[in-house]
Amino acid sequence: MMKTLLRQTRRVLCWVLSLSLILQALPLLAFADVPATAAAQYPPFLIGPGDMLSVTVYGEKDLPDKYLVDSTGTIEFPLVGPVMLGSMTQVEAAKALTVALSKYLNDPQVTVLVTDSAQYTVSVLGNVVKPGKYLIRGLPTLLGALAEAGGPMANSDLGSVVLVRGDTTIKMPLDIYLEPHHVPQSQPLLYPGDILYVPTSPWPSFAEWAIIASLLSSAAVLADAIYTRHP
């Protein structure tokens, strides 16, 4: 009777160990698609004070390419002097610089990119690989922001993730977006200034469960051996 019980216990522990390893190896799902309505309603990326711009004028290698937007939304550009770019999109800023430079250059071709922003960022904090602030690129989804931060640690509590938006705290359980049959279109977007916080799970992680199961399995094997020698 005792020998049979030990064998059954060892079999159950082996199943627990196998299941833990399989779950631990599941990859993070790819970025989810965003509905067109959500994309249309998302606020446009506007240049503001404190932003760092990369400005390229085709064929003009002697011109600087890095510009800091001052508190008034202005940059100092060679040849033309101060240029107001605040509250413009990157495309609008390129057009404004093109018009200003056309007085000095023949058919200037200008590209403006925001390389760092003081306001268009989201923060991913807590139990992630690389907590910090991240520049918004395109339409930031929950899983997209999490991926930017290197993903959650193995002992993260994905069911208790919270989103801080202004004075409001919203519960955002990420585990539902990792389910195999999840509909990707339902994944919400993050907005400038949002803070995503991933807490540490109070329960053992899958990897820790695997270690526990392995230790218990070894203990069961040892007990079985002792019982065999001394029935």
HELIX and SHEET records of a PDB file:
HELIX    1   1 MET A    2  GLN A   24  1                                  23    
HELIX    2   2 ALA A   36  GLN A   41  1                                   6    
HELIX    3   3 GLN A   90  LEU A  101  1                                  12    
HELIX    4   4 LEU A  142  GLU A  148  1                                   7    
HELIX    5   5 LEU A  158  SER A  160  5                                   3    
HELIX    6   6 LEU A  174  LEU A  178  5                                   5    
HELIX    7   7 PRO A  184  SER A  186  5                                   3    
HELIX    8   8 PHE A  206  ARG A  229  1                                  24    
SHEET    1   A 3 LYS A  66  LEU A  68  0                                        
SHEET    2   A 3 MET A  52  VAL A  57 -1                                        
SHEET    3   A 3 VAL A 110  ASP A 116 -1                                        
SHEET    1   B 2 THR A  74  PHE A  77  0                                        
SHEET    2   B 2 GLY A  81  MET A  84 -1                                        
SHEET    1   C 5 GLY A 132  LEU A 135  0                                        
SHEET    2   C 5 THR A 121  GLY A 126 -1                                        
SHEET    3   C 5 ILE A 195  VAL A 198  1                                        
SHEET    4   C 5 VAL A 162  ARG A 165 -1                                        
SHEET    5   C 5 THR A 168  LYS A 171 -1                                        
END                                                                             
